[in-house]
Amino acid sequence: MDKYINTLPDDIIDKIYSKIYYPQNSDLLSEIKLVYFINNKLVKYYGIYNVCCCAITHDEYYMNIEFISLQYIEKLHDKINSLTYTEVKNTLNRIIAKMSLEKKYSFIFYMTDRTIKQDIQYKNNYIKYIINNIINNNLNR
């Protein structure tokens, strides 16, 4: 499927992803949009090596972000930078596929450097709302 998608212009891909609707699974469209946004917008802006490092870190420390050590980040960065581009791309795709929908929203939220101004009990709904707005604005251009 990737070889067909890569032959289409970005504006057509954006239009296709913004119009797809699967009534049997309402989260599927969100999954497609989030994965597309990570692989195309975040990777283009931050670079695949940095996004991969951040995705691995976010996946492992999702609920305990305050416990990330500098040694962990340095080791992970060195390990990822020693891989080839294809290996990093495969690693990133594997990590993203493994993440839950909530983790994907959270990952994009933190990668786009948003601040949380809501109460903790409303944090997940706030993250989902902000990221949906970001994705919809980017896909509908």
C-alpha positions, 0 to 999 in steps of 0.5 A: 500500500505504501508504494501506491501512496508514495506515488500520489501528491500530498494534497490528494493523500490529505484529501483521501485521509480527511474523507475516509469514513468507516462506520464499523469502527469509529477509532479507525479513522482517528488511527489513520489520521494520527499515524499519517500525521506522525509519519508525515508531519512530525517526521518532516519537522523533527527528523525520523531519528528524533521522532523515533527516540521520542516515540520509544521514550513515550511508549516506555515512560507514558505514565511516568514521564518524570522518571526519564533519566538523561542516561536513558536518553543518551543511550537510546539516542546513540542506539537509534543513531547507529541504525540505518534509515530503513531500520529506524523507519521500521522501528518507528512504525512498529512502536506507533503500531503498538501504541494505543490510540490514547498514547498516540494522542498523547505523543503528538500532544507532547511532540507539538509542545502543548501545555495542559491548562485543564484539570488532570481529570480532563487531561485526556479529553483536552489532549484529544480535542487539541490534537484533533484540531491540529490534524484536521487543520493540517489535513484540510489545507 
